[in-house]
């Protein structure tokens, strides 16, 4: 198996020392050292990491590659950055091995995350004080749905919310409803989340997985049984977990195949995003042989996660061809007359960086919950991969905008560049490389509105 080394400048070890350790590790473990990528200057851009990602993408999971790093901390500046980079690599389908332990990071990621988190977070005395509070069952942070913080900082049941929690467990366990149908039932019956929002599959699943509802308080690795009034019996909770585990797919390395129009495609009926979905179907032929096929399509996110909206779905290839036809039919002036100044491009980059930071917070929340035993580790890592894939798309867009801002100085130059981009999409759609095509689309198209009878392109202005 071929190995790729990735190193960053460190006060503890020089790049040369890390490279020597990589070569020795490959020799000891029978790996072929295929390439090394370095980031010497920690300025937040990480060109070496991007080169590593591009190399791994080109090789793909069939390239028999493994990425070797000194440890998890090497991947980024701080715990959030390291976690994001780890999951971005994992979306490519390449295993990541630590020289420090000699093991695949996927098996020890949560432990490594907890250590990295504590090293880069609160001071030791503050953490110790918070653990003492957790041992006493004192609530820290936001209480779970169904509870509020009461006297002596213990969790106290909120009657209205507690009834909804019991209702969710009953629908799942007694009535046999799936998670998507439960979310739909709650929304149809006008129940709302604590923030007044709609219920989704994620929020319902988080409640079904949360041990707080059997009276157990978990925080900072501390688990305190019978710390507050339970809403669900231990037996019902156990049965729910067994059923959830039976429905969970086998733990295999997840391969994420990107969708060309993800992030810019909206449902024309509810306004929510259309998300890419991949489904595999297997059937047996008359001669006894098995046949497997994979289907890729875009579906309204409201339908997928909240069971709202109607079944608006489009085969990926069909929808992408419709977008290509719409581009050819559009006026060149309308398509190219978009953001015309470097100030506009800078504003776009600021918005994208803000979005990356918001996604970092979500990623951190999932991993902290898994490390504390509040949610299933496999579920947390699957959600983290989804977030990291979205962040990677944003970072690709940032790189493209930065390149345009550096290359073109005047409004006229930027407009001429956009005309070239639109023309290349029109004439080279079938032959254009996926990443280039996606980058060009996001440069000129603000959104694609999808209805059953066609699509509408809105160009950036």
Backbone torsions as a table, in degrees:
resi	resn	phi	psi	omega
1	UNK	NA	141.1	-180.0
2	UNK	-88.8	143.5	-177.9
3	UNK	-119.6	142.3	174.1
4	UNK	-113.0	130.8	177.1
5	UNK	-98.3	141.9	175.0
6	UNK	-131.9	126.0	-177.6
7	UNK	-133.9	151.9	175.4
8	UNK	-129.1	149.4	179.0
9	UNK	-58.2	134.6	-174.9
10	UNK	-141.1	148.2	175.0
11	UNK	-70.4	-27.3	-177.7
12	UNK	-79.2	-41.3	-175.3
13	UNK	-140.3	136.0	178.7
14	UNK	-72.7	165.4	176.8
15	UNK	-61.9	-36.4	179.2
16	UNK	-64.2	-41.8	179.4
17	UNK	-65.5	-40.1	178.5
18	UNK	-65.2	-39.5	179.3
19	UNK	-64.6	-41.9	177.9
20	UNK	-62.6	-41.0	178.8
21	UNK	-63.8	-36.7	178.0
22	UNK	-64.0	-47.4	179.7
23	UNK	-60.9	-42.5	179.3
24	UNK	-65.2	-40.3	179.3
25	UNK	-62.5	-43.4	178.9
26	UNK	-62.4	-42.3	-180.0
27	UNK	-63.7	-42.7	-177.8
28	UNK	-69.0	-28.4	-173.4
29	UNK	-110.1	6.8	175.5
30	UNK	75.1	24.7	177.6
31	UNK	-92.3	150.5	170.9
32	UNK	-93.7	120.6	-179.9
33	UNK	-73.1	105.0	-173.9
34	UNK	-87.7	-38.3	-176.4
35	UNK	-167.5	160.4	172.9
36	UNK	-132.0	147.2	178.9
37	UNK	-130.2	137.0	-172.5
38	UNK	-127.3	146.4	169.0
39	UNK	-127.1	103.2	-175.0
40	UNK	-85.2	-30.5	-175.2
41	UNK	-114.5	115.0	-177.4
42	UNK	-81.6	77.9	179.8
43	UNK	-109.0	11.0	177.1
44	UNK	89.9	-9.8	-177.1
45	UNK	-90.9	-33.8	174.1
46	UNK	52.0	58.6	179.4
47	UNK	-62.2	-33.3	178.8
48	UNK	-62.9	-40.7	179.0
49	UNK	-65.5	-40.1	179.4
50	UNK	-64.7	-38.8	176.4
51	UNK	-63.9	-39.2	176.2
52	UNK	-60.5	-46.0	179.3
53	UNK	-60.7	-46.0	180.0
54	UNK	-61.1	-41.6	178.6
55	UNK	-61.7	-46.4	-179.1
56	UNK	-65.6	-37.1	178.1
57	UNK	-63.5	-42.7	-179.1
58	UNK	-65.3	-39.5	-179.1
59	UNK	-74.4	-39.2	-179.0
60	UNK	71.9	171.7	-178.4
61	UNK	-63.8	-17.2	178.9
62	UNK	-84.0	-1.6	-179.6
63	UNK	-79.8	1.7	178.7
64	UNK	53.0	53.3	-176.9
65	UNK	-107.9	154.7	168.2
66	UNK	-139.5	137.2	177.0
67	UNK	-94.2	129.0	-178.1
68	UNK	-114.3	126.0	178.8
69	UNK	-129.0	153.9	177.2
70	UNK	-57.0	-42.9	177.2
71	UNK	-169.0	177.0	-177.6
72	UNK	-60.2	-38.6	-176.8
73	UNK	-60.5	-25.2	-178.7
74	UNK	-62.7	-25.4	-172.6
75	UNK	-71.6	-19.5	-176.5
76	UNK	-163.1	172.7	174.6
77	UNK	-85.6	97.9	-179.4
78	UNK	91.6	168.1	-172.2
79	UNK	-67.9	-38.5	179.8
80	UNK	-64.4	-46.0	-178.8
81	UNK	-62.9	-42.4	179.7
82	UNK	-63.7	-42.9	180.0
83	UNK	-64.8	-42.5	179.5
84	UNK	-60.1	-45.9	-179.4
85	UNK	-64.4	-39.5	179.4
86	UNK	-59.3	-48.3	-176.6
87	UNK	-74.8	-27.5	173.7
88	UNK	-64.2	-40.8	175.8
89	UNK	-65.8	-40.0	-177.2
90	UNK	-67.2	-26.9	177.3
91	UNK	-66.4	-23.7	178.0
92	UNK	-76.4	-16.9	178.4
93	UNK	90.3	20.4	-179.0
94	UNK	-105.9	126.5	177.7
95	UNK	-67.0	149.9	-178.0
96	UNK	-120.9	123.0	-174.8
97	UNK	-114.6	140.0	178.7
98	UNK	-95.0	129.3	174.7
99	UNK	-65.2	-34.4	-175.8
100	UNK	-61.0	-38.0	-176.7
101	UNK	-113.2	-17.4	-177.4
102	UNK	75.7	8.6	-175.2
103	UNK	-113.9	158.8	173.8
104	UNK	-66.0	129.2	-177.3
105	UNK	-63.6	-21.3	-178.7
106	UNK	-62.3	-30.9	-178.6
107	UNK	-81.2	-17.7	-176.7
108	UNK	-128.2	17.7	-171.2
109	UNK	-62.6	-44.9	-175.6
110	UNK	-64.5	-36.9	176.0
111	UNK	-65.5	-44.2	178.9
112	UNK	-63.6	-38.3	178.4
113	UNK	-63.1	-45.9	-178.4
114	UNK	-60.0	-42.6	179.6
115	UNK	-66.7	-44.2	-179.9
116	UNK	-64.5	-39.5	-179.8
117	UNK	-63.2	-44.5	-177.8
118	UNK	-70.0	-34.8	179.1
119	UNK	-68.1	-29.8	-176.7
120	UNK	-107.1	11.7	-175.4
121	UNK	-116.0	-121.4	-174.4
122	UNK	-71.8	156.4	176.1
123	UNK	-66.7	157.0	-175.1
124	UNK	-59.4	-42.5	-177.8
125	UNK	-66.5	-38.6	178.9
126	UNK	-65.8	-44.2	180.0
127	UNK	-62.9	-40.6	179.6
128	UNK	-63.0	-41.4	179.2
129	UNK	-64.2	-39.4	-179.5
130	UNK	-69.6	-34.7	176.3
131	UNK	-65.1	-39.0	177.5
132	UNK	-61.0	-40.8	177.4
133	UNK	-64.6	-40.4	179.9
134	UNK	-63.4	-40.1	178.0
135	UNK	-59.9	-35.6	178.5
136	UNK	-79.0	-1.6	179.8
137	UNK	80.8	15.1	179.3
138	UNK	-78.1	131.6	-175.9
139	UNK	-69.3	133.6	176.9
140	UNK	-121.8	129.9	-180.0
141	UNK	79.0	-162.5	-175.3
142	UNK	-74.5	129.4	179.9
143	UNK	-71.9	153.5	178.1
144	UNK	-67.9	156.3	176.7
145	UNK	-54.1	133.4	-178.0
146	UNK	105.5	-12.6	-178.0
147	UNK	-133.1	159.9	167.9
148	UNK	-133.0	166.6	177.9
149	UNK	-85.9	120.5	-177.1
150	UNK	-109.6	-154.9	179.9
151	UNK	-58.1	145.1	-179.0
152	UNK	58.3	23.5	178.1
153	UNK	56.9	32.5	173.9
154	UNK	-93.2	152.4	177.7
155	UNK	-73.0	132.0	179.5
156	UNK	-122.7	139.1	-176.7
157	UNK	-67.1	134.7	168.4
158	UNK	-94.1	111.1	-169.8
159	UNK	-53.5	-45.8	-177.4
160	UNK	-64.9	-45.3	179.7
161	UNK	-69.3	-38.8	179.1
162	UNK	-59.5	-36.6	178.0
163	UNK	-64.6	-37.4	178.9
164	UNK	-67.3	-40.8	178.0
165	UNK	-60.0	-48.1	179.1
166	UNK	-60.9	-38.5	179.2
167	UNK	-62.1	-43.4	179.1
168	UNK	-61.3	-46.4	179.1
169	UNK	-63.9	-38.6	179.6
170	UNK	-66.5	-43.2	179.6
171	UNK	-60.7	-38.0	-178.0
172	UNK	-76.0	-45.1	-172.0
173	UNK	-87.7	-46.3	-174.4
174	UNK	-87.6	-44.2	-175.7
175	UNK	-89.3	-11.6	175.6
176	UNK	74.8	18.7	179.5
177	UNK	-75.9	145.4	173.8
178	UNK	-79.7	171.7	-175.7
179	UNK	-62.3	-42.4	-179.9
180	UNK	-63.8	-41.6	-179.8
181	UNK	-68.7	-32.5	176.2
182	UNK	-65.3	-45.1	178.3
183	UNK	-58.5	-41.8	179.1
184	UNK	-64.8	-42.9	179.9
185	UNK	-60.2	-45.0	-179.6
186	UNK	-62.2	-41.8	-179.8
187	UNK	-68.9	-40.5	179.5
188	UNK	-65.8	-33.3	-178.9
189	UNK	-90.1	10.2	171.4
190	UNK	67.5	30.4	168.3
191	UNK	-84.4	148.6	-178.7
192	UNK	-128.2	156.3	173.8
193	UNK	-70.4	174.3	-178.0
194	UNK	-57.2	-34.6	-179.8
195	UNK	-87.7	8.1	178.0
196	UNK	83.2	12.4	-178.0
197	UNK	-92.8	-177.0	178.7
198	UNK	-86.2	155.4	177.7
199	UNK	-82.7	144.2	177.4
200	UNK	-128.4	172.8	177.2
201	UNK	-59.6	-38.6	-177.6
202	UNK	-64.2	-46.7	-177.9
203	UNK	-66.2	-37.8	178.0
204	UNK	-66.8	-44.6	-178.8
205	UNK	-64.4	-38.7	178.9
206	UNK	-61.0	-39.3	178.7
207	UNK	-66.7	-43.9	-179.4
208	UNK	-64.4	-23.6	-178.4
209	UNK	-94.1	-10.7	-169.4
210	UNK	-83.9	118.4	-179.2
211	UNK	-72.9	-7.5	177.0
212	UNK	-59.0	-27.3	-175.1
213	UNK	-78.0	-5.8	171.2
214	UNK	-104.4	11.5	176.2
215	UNK	91.9	11.3	-179.0
216	UNK	-100.6	127.4	177.6
217	UNK	-98.6	128.5	-178.8
218	UNK	-128.3	125.9	176.1
219	UNK	-165.5	144.1	178.7
220	UNK	54.3	36.5	180.0
221	UNK	76.0	3.3	-180.0
222	UNK	-101.3	133.0	178.3
223	UNK	-123.0	120.2	-176.0
224	UNK	-117.8	103.9	177.3
225	UNK	-69.1	153.8	175.0
226	UNK	53.6	38.7	179.6
227	UNK	-86.7	-17.0	-179.0
228	UNK	-156.3	173.1	-176.9
229	UNK	-67.1	129.0	179.3
230	UNK	-78.9	154.7	172.9
231	UNK	-104.7	-21.5	-176.0
232	UNK	-131.0	144.4	178.9
233	UNK	-73.5	154.8	178.0
234	UNK	-58.7	-39.9	-177.6
235	UNK	-66.2	-44.8	179.0
236	UNK	-64.4	-39.7	-179.9
237	UNK	-64.0	-42.0	179.5
238	UNK	-61.4	-44.0	-179.3
239	UNK	-64.8	-37.3	177.5
240	UNK	-64.1	-43.3	-180.0
241	UNK	-63.6	-39.7	178.9
242	UNK	-62.2	-42.6	-179.9
243	UNK	-67.6	-41.3	177.4
244	UNK	-61.8	-42.2	-178.9
245	UNK	-65.7	-35.3	178.8
246	UNK	-65.3	-31.2	-178.2
247	UNK	-86.1	-12.0	-177.0
248	UNK	-75.8	132.9	178.7
249	UNK	-65.1	159.7	-179.9
250	UNK	-60.6	148.3	-175.8
251	UNK	-78.7	92.5	176.8
252	UNK	-122.6	162.2	179.5
253	UNK	-62.9	121.8	-175.8
254	UNK	-80.1	129.2	176.6
255	UNK	-102.2	123.3	-179.6
256	UNK	-105.1	112.4	177.2
257	UNK	-97.0	116.5	-174.8
258	UNK	-68.1	152.7	176.2
259	UNK	-107.0	136.6	-173.3
260	UNK	-59.0	-40.0	-171.1
261	UNK	-102.2	9.6	-177.0
262	UNK	-64.2	140.5	177.5
263	UNK	92.5	-20.3	-178.3
264	UNK	-122.9	6.1	-176.3
265	UNK	-108.2	127.2	-176.7
266	UNK	-120.9	147.6	173.2
267	UNK	-72.1	129.2	-178.5
268	UNK	-76.4	-0.7	-176.6
269	UNK	-109.1	-35.0	179.4
270	UNK	-119.1	-11.2	178.4
271	UNK	83.2	-1.4	179.6
272	UNK	-82.3	168.8	-178.6
273	UNK	-69.3	150.4	166.9
274	UNK	-95.0	125.7	-177.0
275	UNK	-109.6	151.0	178.6
276	UNK	-78.1	134.0	-178.7
277	UNK	-129.4	135.0	176.1
278	UNK	-117.0	128.5	179.3
279	UNK	-127.9	138.8	174.8
280	UNK	-108.7	137.9	-179.9
281	UNK	-126.5	136.3	-178.9
282	UNK	-126.5	135.7	177.0
283	UNK	-145.9	164.8	-177.3
284	UNK	-107.6	130.6	179.2
285	UNK	-78.4	170.9	-179.3
286	UNK	-63.5	-29.8	-179.8
287	UNK	-82.6	2.8	177.3
288	UNK	95.0	-11.6	179.3
289	UNK	-76.9	155.5	179.8
290	UNK	-99.4	143.2	178.6
291	UNK	-124.3	134.3	179.1
292	UNK	-123.9	137.1	177.9
293	UNK	-136.8	151.0	179.2
294	UNK	-116.9	133.5	-179.5
295	UNK	-118.9	133.8	179.0
296	UNK	-121.7	130.9	-179.1
297	UNK	-153.5	166.4	175.2
298	UNK	-104.1	135.1	-179.0
299	UNK	-137.0	146.8	179.6
300	UNK	-58.7	129.1	-178.4
301	UNK	-64.1	-33.1	177.8
302	UNK	-60.5	-39.0	178.4
303	UNK	-69.7	-43.2	-174.8
304	UNK	-68.4	-49.0	-171.3
305	UNK	-96.8	-26.3	-176.5
306	UNK	-120.0	-2.8	-178.6
307	UNK	58.0	31.4	174.3
308	UNK	-105.5	176.7	-178.4
309	UNK	63.5	168.6	178.9
310	UNK	-87.9	178.8	-174.7
311	UNK	-81.8	74.9	178.4
312	UNK	-93.1	110.0	-177.4
313	UNK	-142.3	147.2	179.8
314	UNK	-138.2	135.1	174.8
315	UNK	-59.0	137.5	-173.6
316	UNK	-58.1	-46.8	-177.0
317	UNK	-63.4	-40.1	-178.9
318	UNK	-65.5	-47.3	-178.2
319	UNK	-64.6	-41.9	-179.3
320	UNK	-65.1	-34.9	175.6
321	UNK	-68.4	-36.6	176.8
322	UNK	-63.1	-39.3	178.0
323	UNK	-64.3	-41.3	177.7
324	UNK	-60.2	-44.1	179.1
325	UNK	-64.3	-39.7	179.6
326	UNK	-65.1	-36.6	177.3
327	UNK	-63.8	-40.7	-179.8
328	UNK	-68.6	-29.6	-177.9
329	UNK	-85.5	-16.6	-175.3
330	UNK	-73.9	154.3	175.0
331	UNK	-69.0	132.4	179.6
332	UNK	-61.7	-36.5	-179.7
333	UNK	-64.2	-42.8	179.5
334	UNK	-65.1	-40.9	-176.2
335	UNK	-72.2	-34.4	-173.2
336	UNK	-96.0	-14.7	-174.4
337	UNK	-87.3	59.9	-177.7
338	UNK	-103.6	-148.7	-177.3
339	UNK	-51.8	122.1	-170.1
340	UNK	-115.8	15.6	179.9
341	UNK	-142.1	159.4	178.0
342	UNK	-66.0	-29.3	177.2
343	UNK	-63.1	-38.6	177.3
344	UNK	-64.0	-41.8	179.5
345	UNK	-65.3	-39.9	177.1
346	UNK	-62.5	-38.9	178.7
347	UNK	-64.7	-39.8	176.9
348	UNK	-61.6	-43.2	-179.4
349	UNK	-64.4	-38.3	178.3
350	UNK	-62.0	-43.9	179.3
351	UNK	-63.1	-40.9	-179.4
352	UNK	-67.6	-40.5	177.9
353	UNK	-64.0	-38.3	177.0
354	UNK	-62.1	-38.8	180.0
355	UNK	-66.7	-38.8	176.9
356	UNK	-60.7	-42.5	179.9
357	UNK	-64.4	-38.9	178.0
358	UNK	-65.2	-40.7	177.6
359	UNK	-66.2	-33.7	175.2
360	UNK	-58.4	-42.2	179.6
361	UNK	-62.8	-41.5	177.9
362	UNK	-64.4	-43.4	178.6
363	UNK	-60.0	-45.4	179.4
364	UNK	-60.6	-41.4	-179.7
365	UNK	-62.7	-43.7	178.8
366	UNK	-62.6	-44.9	-176.6
367	UNK	-69.9	-38.9	176.6
368	UNK	-62.5	-41.2	-179.9
369	UNK	-65.0	-39.2	178.9
370	UNK	-68.7	-41.4	179.8
371	UNK	-64.0	-30.5	179.7
372	UNK	-87.3	0.1	179.1
373	UNK	79.7	15.4	-177.3
374	UNK	-84.9	-27.8	175.9
375	UNK	-134.9	162.7	-177.2
376	UNK	-66.2	130.8	-177.9
377	UNK	-58.5	-39.8	-179.6
378	UNK	-63.8	-39.5	179.1
379	UNK	-66.4	-41.9	179.9
380	UNK	-62.2	-42.3	-178.5
381	UNK	-71.1	-33.7	176.1
382	UNK	-64.6	-43.7	177.6
383	UNK	-65.1	-38.5	179.5
384	UNK	-63.6	-38.4	177.3
385	UNK	-63.1	-40.4	179.0
386	UNK	-62.6	-44.2	179.2
387	UNK	-64.3	-44.4	-178.2
388	UNK	-63.8	-36.5	178.0
389	UNK	-64.5	-39.6	177.5
390	UNK	-66.3	-40.5	177.9
391	UNK	-63.6	-36.9	-180.0
392	UNK	-64.8	-39.1	176.5
393	UNK	-63.5	-40.2	178.9
394	UNK	-65.2	-42.7	179.8
395	UNK	-64.6	-37.3	175.4
396	UNK	-60.9	-40.5	178.7
397	UNK	-66.8	-39.2	177.9
398	UNK	-60.4	-43.4	179.5
399	UNK	-61.7	-41.9	-178.9
400	UNK	-64.9	-43.8	-180.0
401	UNK	-65.7	-41.2	178.8
402	UNK	-60.4	-40.4	179.6
403	UNK	-64.2	-41.0	178.7
404	UNK	-65.0	-44.4	-178.3
405	UNK	-61.7	-36.2	-179.8
406	UNK	-77.2	-29.2	-173.2
407	UNK	-86.0	-32.6	-173.7
408	UNK	-118.7	133.4	-173.9
409	UNK	-100.3	-39.3	-172.1
410	UNK	-107.3	164.3	178.9
411	UNK	-61.3	-40.4	179.9
412	UNK	-64.1	-38.9	179.2
413	UNK	-65.1	-41.2	179.8
414	UNK	-65.5	-41.0	180.0
415	UNK	-64.7	-42.7	178.4
416	UNK	-62.7	-37.5	177.2
417	UNK	-62.6	-42.4	-179.5
418	UNK	-65.3	-36.6	176.1
419	UNK	-61.2	-41.6	177.9
420	UNK	-63.4	-40.1	179.2
421	UNK	-63.1	-46.7	-179.4
422	UNK	-62.6	-44.0	-179.8
423	UNK	-62.6	-39.6	179.4
424	UNK	-66.8	-36.9	176.3
425	UNK	-64.3	-37.7	-179.0
426	UNK	-69.0	-40.1	-170.8
427	UNK	-98.2	-21.1	-173.8
428	UNK	-121.0	20.3	-174.1
429	UNK	-53.5	-47.9	-174.7
430	UNK	-70.8	-33.0	-174.8
431	UNK	-96.0	-12.7	-174.3
432	UNK	-69.9	139.0	177.0
433	UNK	-61.3	144.2	-173.8
434	UNK	-53.8	-51.6	-174.8
435	UNK	-64.3	-36.1	178.5
436	UNK	-68.3	-42.5	179.9
437	UNK	-62.8	-43.7	179.1
438	UNK	-63.8	-41.6	179.1
439	UNK	-62.9	-43.8	179.7
440	UNK	-64.3	-42.9	-180.0
441	UNK	-59.4	-45.8	-177.3
442	UNK	-70.9	-18.3	178.9
443	UNK	-75.3	-32.5	-174.8
444	UNK	-114.3	-22.5	-176.0
445	UNK	-102.6	125.8	177.7
446	UNK	-81.9	-45.0	178.7
447	UNK	-159.1	155.3	176.3
448	UNK	-119.7	115.1	-178.9
449	UNK	-95.5	123.4	-173.4
450	UNK	-109.0	124.6	172.7
451	UNK	-124.0	168.5	-176.1
452	UNK	-62.3	-28.2	-175.7
453	UNK	-100.6	5.9	177.9
454	UNK	156.9	-173.2	-178.7
455	UNK	-126.1	155.4	177.0
456	UNK	-129.6	123.9	179.6
457	UNK	-94.7	130.5	173.4
458	UNK	-113.1	118.4	-176.6
459	UNK	-85.8	154.9	-179.6
460	UNK	-66.7	141.3	-177.4
461	UNK	-125.8	NA	NA
